[in-house]
Amino acid sequence: QLLVCLRELRISLTSVTSATPSGTSNASALQRLPGAIIIGVRKGGTRALLEMLNLHPDVEVAKNEIHYFNLDENFRKGLDWYRAQMPITLPGQLTVEKTPGYFTAPLAPKRIWATNPAVKLLLIVRDPAERLVSDYTQVLHNRIQQNKPYQPLEELLLSQGHINPKYKALQRSFYYQHLARWLELF
Ligand SMILES: Nc1ncnc2c1ncn2[C@@H]1O[C@H](COP(=O)(O)OS(=O)(=O)O)[C@@H](OP(=O)(O)O)[C@H]1O
């Protein structure tokens, strides 16, 4: 399925990436903006998806999460900074980056659209309740490692006997609310 998906991505991206000259000389080895972005969801298996795509010789991935479209401090650094975070590719190769934080970031859809409306967005989802528990577990793990205090999941999830809609890990599992913002543009 991934191979089929990749073939489709390459076909649809030919027009976008063909602005670069064909051939495989070193002069054509450049850092290019992504043709596809894994936008989420956090704890949805985004790292595994990125690594699997990276097995294909026509794909190069940004190893780290870039957080360009969701963090103002990075967005302010500009497009040249973003491009500089990308791997070197040859013409015809597809650059992919993943930052699961994009999916829930209010400004990310508009920013990505303004940068490249033809970019392909990849979203991998997971049972939202399992995702929430995984999200909580990661934060818990980080806090324990940093010797910081932590609350049980029940305390975060419930407020006066009711579900607390302000709990961030819960909000991140409201897939439809976030997806609606993306679908307004893409
Ligand atoms: N192939 C496959 N099938 C099912 N689940 C998988 C798979 N690969 C990764 N995982 C699980 O995905 C969780 C990590 O997701 P992410 O890579 O998106 O995490 S992160 O948002 O980048 O931190 C993490 O979940 P938890 O085990 O609950 O932490 C992984 O176990």
The ligand as an SDF file (V2000), in Angstrom:
LIG
                    3D

 31 33  0  0  0  0  0  0  0  0999 V2000
    3.2040    0.0130   13.0790 N   0  0  0  0  0  0  0  0  0  0  0  0
    2.6040    0.5060   14.1700 C   0  0  0  0  0  0  0  0  0  0  0  0
    1.3680    0.1100   14.4980 N   0  0  0  0  0  0  0  0  0  0  0  0
    0.7720    0.6090   15.5810 C   0  0  0  0  0  0  0  0  0  0  0  0
    1.3160    1.5140   16.4120 N   0  0  0  0  0  0  0  0  0  0  0  0
    2.5400    1.9280   16.1080 C   0  0  0  0  0  0  0  0  0  0  0  0
    3.2400    1.4650   14.9930 C   0  0  0  0  0  0  0  0  0  0  0  0
    4.4220    2.0780   14.9750 N   0  0  0  0  0  0  0  0  0  0  0  0
    4.4500    2.8870   16.0290 C   0  0  0  0  0  0  0  0  0  0  0  0
    3.3320    2.7790   16.7190 N   0  0  0  0  0  0  0  0  0  0  0  0
    2.9910    3.4950   17.9540 C   0  0  0  0  0  0  0  0  0  0  0  0
    2.8790    4.8720   17.6540 O   0  0  0  0  0  0  0  0  0  0  0  0
    3.2170    5.6120   18.8130 C   0  0  0  0  0  0  0  0  0  0  0  0
    4.2660    6.6320   18.4340 C   0  0  0  0  0  0  0  0  0  0  0  0
    3.6540    7.5280   17.5410 O   0  0  0  0  0  0  0  0  0  0  0  0
    4.4380    8.7480   16.8970 P   0  0  0  0  0  0  0  0  0  0  0  0
    5.6710    8.2650   16.2240 O   0  0  0  0  0  0  0  0  0  0  0  0
    3.4590    9.4920   16.0630 O   0  0  0  0  0  0  0  0  0  0  0  0
    4.8530    9.5770   18.1880 O   0  0  0  0  0  0  0  0  0  0  0  0
    5.2410   11.1220   18.2480 S   0  0  0  0  0  0  0  0  0  0  0  0
    4.0020   11.8910   18.1590 O   0  0  0  0  0  0  0  0  0  0  0  0
    6.1770   11.3990   17.1620 O   0  0  0  0  0  0  0  0  0  0  0  0
    5.8640   11.2480   19.5930 O   0  0  0  0  0  0  0  0  0  0  0  0
    3.7210    4.6040   19.8330 C   0  0  0  0  0  0  0  0  0  0  0  0
    2.6220    4.3340   20.6700 O   0  0  0  0  0  0  0  0  0  0  0  0
    2.7570    3.9830   22.2200 P   0  0  0  0  0  0  0  0  0  0  0  0
    3.3520    2.5860   22.2580 O   0  0  0  0  0  0  0  0  0  0  0  0
    1.3580    4.0310   22.7420 O   0  0  0  0  0  0  0  0  0  0  0  0
    3.6570    5.0220   22.8230 O   0  0  0  0  0  0  0  0  0  0  0  0
    4.0670    3.4220   18.9890 C   0  0  0  0  0  0  0  0  0  0  0  0
    4.0150    2.2110   19.6960 O   0  0  0  0  0  0  0  0  0  0  0  0
  1  2  1  0
  2  3  1  0
  2  7  2  0
  3  4  2  0
  4  5  1  0
  5  6  2  0
  6  7  1  0
  6 10  1  0
  7  8  1  0
  8  9  2  0
  9 10  1  0
 10 11  1  0
 11 12  1  0
 11 30  1  0
 12 13  1  0
 13 14  1  0
 13 24  1  0
 14 15  1  0
 15 16  1  0
 16 17  2  0
 16 18  1  0
 16 19  1  0
 19 20  1  0
 20 21  2  0
 20 22  2  0
 20 23  1  0
 24 25  1  0
 24 30  1  0
 25 26  1  0
 26 27  2  0
 26 28  1  0
 26 29  1  0
 30 31  1  0
M  END
$$$$
